[in-house]
């Protein structure tokens, strides 16, 4: 983790840290505003979460090929400004007494779609900026930053909400996009794009998924990561209902149960390159992939009281350490195997598939919890997770040697005196 990756990567990383802390500072802000300011029902709050994910993913489908054929830093700064304007509209409307549920839904869709486009552009740009043999170290630094922000942001955001009101964290999140965009303007490196005459063709919309489907390792990693992420995400609202409702945990204990274990992600991200050097990439990915699918079943033993709190903290800590090890390897493998002229489309397709699956399973597990109860639904998710490692790559296949598709070499564009854009979402399409 002490390896030097250059001043431009440092600027990219600093900008990412700013916006990531802004995002986690505002974690849960929209549901809170919907309930406390707009008096929305539980169904409306669930719809805000699921519809925001699903509609943003559908809107973002044509953005992958659009991003692929443009210099990446202007795309990143444009999507950052879009998210700044969208989020800043919430405190403005609140101050004027004009805030509505429809506006929250629209902001969720706009910022989500821009986030997918940003993730595709920043992943492709990271691959251009950092040599291939250092991508794991770079992704480990992003991963560690994300987990520390996950641990620190929500408790701090909760304190700010208590002191200054429910929209203050949304304001901070909006400003984080603006500040990170300004930070990345200091990057002096070049840019990367795949030129092509004409507009986006219909066939290009599915090019990212077609590449993933035909690349054996990426296909297995895609199916594994999408299912694991969706099964874990689907239980988050159920855990909130179980712990805060049925078991009567105080809010500070609930925050502690999910904030403290997030530090394990930082530990895992720091361990990931060291484990790879000692045991090899494929063995570490396989082991951490299996372990992250085993530990969630421990939540089936949740009970009220101190024992239940300890159970959540231990299970979540073990899970997140494994995720901290696995996620940088996944991000690195994805970037290494995607040719330069298809990287943005692969990352966009990955994000769209992940969000649609998460939205679908979140709704499905809500229905299941209504039928059998939250704890039983969480247990079903844990049992299904045990089968997901079967989708992991079985052998360490070599990375195909390719600098672009047939007749489509990657083209690097000369940088400008004051570069454009930055990385506020995880460069591989991660938490943003």
Order of alpha helices (4+ residues) and beta strands (2+ residues): alpha-alpha-alpha-alpha-alpha-alpha-alpha-alpha-beta-alpha-alpha-alpha-alpha-alpha-alpha-alpha-alpha-alpha-beta-beta-beta
